[in-house]
Amino acid sequence: MNAENSLKTTVAVLESKIDLMEAEMLHLHELLTRCGFVNGIYTLRDTIEEFLKEAEKDSPEKPLSQSE
């Protein structure tokens, strides 16, 4: 297999993975919307960020956003 064919194969695999990830994100977004997160995944993200800010205020010496 030459370099051009190898690159085409790699691109095809990556495009397939992107398609799968987009489908999974859309499905998650739809589930979150049905569960009450008005703007789906975006509302979930904002909620988690707010939760982490509040948790860091309560315990500033070890933020929840850092893993050990």
N, C-alpha and C positions, 0 to 999 in steps of 0.2 A: 504494500500500500504506500503510495507516495504521500508527501507532506500535504498536498492540496486535499486529497481524499480524507486524510486523517483529520484535517481541520474541519472539513464539511461534516464528517461524522460527529466530531465534538460539538459543533454548532447545533446539529440536529438533536443531540442528546440534551444539550442545555435548553433549547427551545421547548422540548418535551417537558423538561422539569419545570420551566417557567409556566407552561400551560397548566400543569398539575397544581402548582402553587397558587396560581390565580383562581383556579376552580375551588381549591380548599379555602382560600381567603373569602371568596364570594359566599360559599356555604356557611362559613363561620359568621360572616357579617349578617346573613339572613337569619341564622339561628339567634344571634344576639338581638337583632331587631325584634324578633318574635318574643323574646324573653323580657322585653321592656327597655333595652338600651336603645333609646330613640334614634340615634345615628349609628347604631351597630358598633362596629369595631372601634370607631373613633370615640364614641361615648365611653366604651370600656377603657380605652387608653387614657382618656382624661380622668376617669374615675380612679384608676390605679395610680396615676401621677399625684392626684390630690390625696389619696390614701397614704402614699409614701411620704409626702410633705408633712402630713399630720403626724405620722408615726415618727418621723425624724424630729419633730418639735417635742414629742413626748420623751424621746430617748436620743438626744443629740450625740451621745458618745459612741453609738453603734447604729448607723442608719440601716434600715431594712434593705436598701438597694444594693448593699455590698454583701457578697457571699464570702464565706471563709474557705 
